[in-house]
């Protein structure tokens, strides 16, 4: 591999929203299809903007354990209100909420995971609930060695219980686990537990109108343009 | 389908040891390769015989939550002692304990799961821990929509928290979940929660010397000779 890691990782754990799937493009597409007379990209950004504050309420203990499906619905109701949309039926709202189960993978993901799985144990580690992820990966045709979720550990990332939970599941030391994500806060959470970190550039995560700064940061063990580049760097 | 079910199942949850993989033949093969001068099939039966009593200690609260990997090791140490085997190194014992991560699927399983996944959400629901199952299915080349384990629910089957936990993960009513298993006690546990049950004949689960009675019982919704027969009955 381009950067020798000692010990080499045994398990690669992947963040999902933004890293593996294009939530912005997919949500905007579904919202656009409803022809609500609003900017679908702005709606997608507003919906996602409620995500971290909603999880923070669970992480602080203000809310008991609540699945992302339910948090997404709470935020959706607020965002519909803010955009002045009052004419969706309950069935339409429920269907729209499940748009998070139908997000397209970035184009490099299927081949990248296949190559990485030949040498490593490859799992997801998402704040998305298990049922959401099962639907998502069936929809996108992605295969993992294991799907893991905040739901298993009853803690949302970046709580240490999530990263250390992966190590416990696979009976490995933290240094043998590498988190793969497009978000520095997530990667920093993993490193604080003694895990490795690999940053993936997803400059269009928030859509073409809000391009992300994907400049390499020295804190991460690896920096890759996409999963094919990561596979190459890891010798797969 | 041959037997109409109303409502039709949305999720098929599979027992694993005995139903999906041949633990007896696989464990006997690994034990036999060690050339210990004992009957490998009898050793496999003795190891497995400790399984339900060990889980019962967790289910009753006598033992705190303990993964199957650790229960298997506790039982292994007792069985080695009983068979008078004192010359295995710690590394050999650890490797032998992980034989439960290397169990062969029955020959109908890969194709059966592929067919069933076209129409249903198909998950495992095993008392085996998540890491064990991830290894097992990678070893056997089996793909699921989701791997579920007693470890997720912190309860061993047949505790109701396991079957109802599957329904909660997928946000379905109990009647929309069908447990698929080669064991009547497991199927009865699912039915007691309002779930459906499908019995799979595995006459050689305990080896050729201890053939199982696989006579159909009227309590089960479906009775199938193997997963291909189940797929046929479910219209896949």
Interface residues (C-beta under 8 A of the other chain):
Chain A: X69 X117 X121 X123 X129 X130 X131 X133 X134 X135 X137 X138 X143 X145 X146 X147 X148 X151 X152 X169 X170 X171
Chain B: X69 X117 X121 X123 X129 X130 X131 X133 X134 X135 X137 X138 X143 X145 X146 X147 X148 X151 X152 X169 X170 X171
